[in-house]
């Protein structure tokens, strides 16, 4: 349906006076750089972008919330323009709903036009947070507690947050961290992150003091999905224990049985062992200082070969180094065991826009070798038996 108030020489379906739809001044009949009604210094009219809340797409009558971000706000204003801002035109005010204008006559029988978009827009949960505690548990390993507002949704075990590690401009990119736990006491909510200093981002994060204001996006990704009436076998390696500790607490709350297998290089890296309750736990260390002398994979094979578990009564959930996940996935695939692994990799945006965290899949019935799902959207927890670990960076 064309607008009634458009110019005769304007394009059909658009109002030539609206921002973002000006005619080219070089075209025949085009507008000049300082035509009547222009209130922006510089000879152009910037376009306005509308960010809509997903609630606006729930059908007619749903409460919608939108805010306009004018492109002029992104430009450095001249002193004379900042001191005496021009008043918006009556037409612009009518479009924003501040001035009641006459209703345009609608031909009889014409369908009503709903100006709201029909697609659902993606909303990122960007919230501010503050450091409550940033304590070094073992040499190079830290436990970070961040206070988050009430608007932060309750995360599921296996999900992650995209954290701004410093209030400064460097490092520029955020860092993804899986959650070790979620605390809710009265009106206070907090998330816990267990991390190791392995690069520049984590080194900067380790220096953040108590009370430092940061921000994060989350919770993001897909978490663990246990099946009913099955025993969960949790296989953790090193600092990969963080999301599995969160998962074990959730299983305990639901009174579900689980077996926790935890392996590390030494006893000093067995973080959170005393917090594992409600299930059986077996430890393994490479130096033999605590528990089984060997890898956690050997411990998993011994437990499974004892005949206590079958593919119909148990399933595996694992997180740890890349090599451990690969070996556990091969072990599960060879015996027909359902296995989910929490993957780790570099992420730039964490919302699937940059496509910088693709996960290669195996060809065949289970996987699809031609498809590369984004780890941040369809992960980080994925079916370990269909991941092509040889091609995974």
Secondary structure, 3 states (H helix, E strand, C coil): CCCCCCCCCCCCCCCCCCCCCCCCCCCCCCCCCCCCCCCCCCCCCCCEEEEECHHHHCCCCCCCCEEEEEHHHHCCCCHHHHHCCCCCCHHHHHHCCCCCCCCCCCCCCCCCCCCCCCCCCCCCCEEEEEEEEEEEEECCEEEEEEEECCCCCCCCCCCEEEECCCCCCCCCCCEEEECCEEEEECCEEEEEEEEECCCHHHHHHHCCCCCCEEEEEEEECECCCCCCCCEEEEEEEHHHHHHHHHHHHHHHHCCCCEEEEEEECCHHHCCCHHHCCCCEEEEEECCCCCCEECCHHHHHHHHHHCCCCCCCCEEEEEECCHHHHHHHHHHHHHHCCCEEEECCCCCCCCCCCCCCCEEEECCCCCCCCCCEEEHHHHCEEEEHHHECCCCCC
